[in-house]
Amino acid sequence: MSKPIPDILYYKNNIVQDMINTPVTLTTSWANLGPLICTSDVPAIAIWIKYLLNDSLGMQLRVVARRYQEDTEYYSLPIKSVNPTFVQVSPEYFKLPDVDTDVVVPIECSDLVKYLQFQVRVGTLGATAASITKCQLTTATTGRTI
């Protein structure tokens, strides 16, 4: 039996938290993936996603910010990627591989933005829609970022 997902996830030291209880079916419109996440005093988070594309293509994941918990406005965040040769900041979203797979997406946090929301969509909706079958959150436990 699955446990209920809270309306907002708060920092829990070194604990894997479920973000969804049932698979999420994707469309071409942005939809929330899991609850709002409070990132106060958290240096970094990671979401762990298992998905099935079926015959849809171009799955996209983005992170949007809210100024406070009750805010109804979302603000797009650029995405920072770091590798051994460069740091790149991309606009708005991650494009996930066009194969059924498992991915982890690390996100650096800042005290400037207290609330984050993950959102997903597909670029091309197939006859059988893509779905996210599992999504979990982990948080960094020290001041060291990813």
HUBELMO-V57727 format. One line per field, one symbol per residue. ss: DSSP state (A for helix, B for strand, O for the rest). A space follows every 50 residues. Layout:
ss->???
//
This chain:
ss->OOOOOOOBBOOOOOOOBBOOOOOBBOOOOOBBBBBBBBOOOOOBBBBBBB BBOOOOBBBBBBBBBBOOOOOOOOBBOOBBBBOOOOBBBBOOBBBOOOOO BBBBBBBBOOOOOOBBBBBBBBBBOOOOOOBBBBBBBBBOOOOOOO
//
